[in-house]
Amino acid sequence: MDHIRVSKVEQMRLVRSGNNTEYVGTLHLTTHHMIFSAGDLELWIPYPMIHSAVLVRPPRRDSDDNMQAVYTEERALEGSIRIRCHHFLFVTLRCTDIRRLYDVFATVKHLACVGSLEQLYAFDYRSDTADDAKAVEYDAHAEFRRMGVGVAGGVGQHWRVSEINREFQLCATYPPVLAVPARISDTTLTYAARYRSKARLPVLSYLHPNGASMTRSSQPMVGLKQARSVQDEKLVEAIVATSEPTGMVPRFRNERNNIIIDARPTTNAVVNRAIGAGSENMDHYRQCRKVYLGIDNIHVMRDALNRLADAAVDAADVSATASDLGNAEPAGMMARIQSSRSSWLSHLQNILVGVKTIVEAIDAGHHVLVHCSDGWDRTAQLTSLAQLCLDPYYRTIEGFAVLVEKEWVSFGHQFTLRNGHLGHPDRFTVVRAGRKRVPEHSEDIEDIDRDVGETESADDGAQTGSSIFGRFATRAFRGVQSRISSAIQTASDNLDDIDYTDPFFAEYPELHPDYVRPVDPSTGTSAQQKRGFRLGRTKHDRETSPVFQQFLDCVYQLWVQHPTMFEFNERFLLDLFYHGHAAQFGTFLGNNMQERTAIQMQERTQRVWSVVGHDPQLYRNAVYQGDEAKREQRVILPEPRFVQYWSAMFSCHDPAFAKCTEPATRDELIVETTSNDPTVRTDPDELTVKPTNLTDSDLAL
């Protein structure tokens, strides 16, 4: 608790980007939330929701030789804390007492950057209104039975349920219960797993009523020597044979109608052979053909989102300025976003093109195996979106919960790593006012650690006549060169901003760029041993990416294109997006089932689906056709050409900011489903707004 310097600050000033109105109120810093209240406005920001923050110190003056220098109110207000949240809320805090402002920043950084999942709010949160008894229960056995797995005489008669991974001994990131072809023994599964990255072997994801299956895995470990696995080949062959009456593929059938989907760009898959991985040699997989989708990796997606966020906040500020000048035009929000070169919509289109390919193949009765590199990011996006199109059950509120639990939670999407729940100290920076800063997205250069060569450019593609490895080597060199240049530039800027003899860092050592938290003495490693100049960001920071957010955005695109086919409304998706970062519930915490089981996540936290159980009508789509839609159109197809920016997500509409002088009623808030931000409400009963009861740990400060 040494670094918790302040818990309450009066006369704090807050300005939200896009609205030049300045609110003067009280800031509370609890264990899990930053709370700002001013009249009817009450803003709750969970610390995991903070993407990054910048402390802007007032410009240096000759008299600033020590921390005892006197700051007038006018000069103190030149300093600020600029906060960017994951849900596109941008706020600036100022205070007439500059020392209190420094204390707030140091405290927020300490509370936002924690060491373990068990320090997050979900492990303290208990609500009387959230009804876990009405929450959706995901039962793998029940879901496989619903599909028909193992049912004699049905489409799933040649499938079986295996519990070989019951103790996570086969694959640490797979669920305990798997569905595999009935004629494949557990021994064969053990050998097949050795051929796949992270032992993520092909297993059933979805079984269609026509007998076609969708399976998922990770990339094969082919390598430069073109290694193969007979067991893996037999497993894929058995998957293809499950739709045959005898469970065996006819010996002389040569059609290659079944598809192996590799979500990566072709070049990336091929060059991965250099690190012992790669893609399937189709000479060894009978009756299958391969399709590359060209979906970029997590680093490219993170960069696209950062560019979009920069454009959104710039456009919001311009809009606010235009409004102050009496200009009725919205100052070109869409124009600025489109000129940001974020390619966000292009990435969504690539994903939806892949989904359409999968849906059409399965609807035609062909089997599809989907993988990317490790099989927990792009693979989860493709398999879950395809099932959403193929099965109307997953387009219900209950079915969507089951889909997320099955394809994302149980199959090991790394929620904590991708969403940055534990916080990143490198994202809390200190600068001097007036200095030119490097845009945040400039640090998101291409990373080739996990998915080699993920970025393809038009210039690289034009290098005809050279080998694929030559082009990759050129790109790799450029990437390393770009990284070094960016790191040197960043370090140079930091050196300009940071005077290592500055008394500020003597009083606030935790804000120093080189600061490393003290290590537990039981580990035998001292903080001094781990200190040193750090060039660039930490590895965990480079692993964050908006993968689940992209999935929800694609669901929104489907929801807009087929408005009567979904039981849930837009508010449902927005609240899931919010809770993916807020760490209020245990559903989206942890990186895999083994990790969640070890800390008893299910027993110690509440589930996000309990919100739906508490008030299901809040999330129902008024134009949903229900059973009639299921009969008339079971399968829907995405239209990749018709995608649009999800304004309710990226604009972060806040009804409370607009109505802070006249509190909104519950009915008014429910009606505004397309512009709700679950961060700010004036209704104390809104579960997704803020906790209705503070815990003892919250009040401890």
Secondary structure, 3 states (H helix, E strand, C coil): CCCCCCCEEEEEEEEECCEEEEEEEEEEECCCEEEEEECCEEEEEEHHHEEEEEEEECCCCCCCCCCCCCCCHHHHCCCEEEEEECCCCEEEEECCCHHHHHHHHHHHHHHHCCCCHHHCHHHCCCCCCCCHHHCCCCCHHHHHHHHCECCCCCCECCEEEECCCCCCCCCCCCCCCEEEECCCCHHHHHHHHCCEHHHCCCEEEEECCCCCEEEECCCECCCCCCCCCHHHHHHHHHHHHCCCCCCCCCCCCCCCCEEEEECCCHHHHHHHHHHCCCCCCHHHCCCEEEEECCCCCHHHHHHHHHHHHHHHHHHHHHHHHHHHCCCCCCCCHHHHHHCCCCCHHHHHHHHHHHHHHHHHHHHCCCCEEEECCCCCCHHHHHHHHHHHHHCHHHHCHHHHHHHHHHHHHHCCCCHHHHHCCCCCHHHEEEEECCCCCCCHHHHCCCCCCCCCCCCCCHHHHCCCCCCHHHHHHHHHHHHHHHHHHHHHHHHHHHHHHCCCCCHHHHHCHHHCCCCCCCCCHHHCCCHHHHCCCCCCCCHHHHCCCCHHHHHHHHHHHHHHHCCCCCCECHHHHHHHHHHHHHCCCCCCCCCCHHHHHHCCHHHHCCCCHHHHHHCHHHHECCCCCCHHHHHHCCCCCCCCCCCCCCHHHHCCCCHHHHCCCCCCCHHHHHHCHHHCCCCECCCCCCCCCCCCCCCHHHHCC
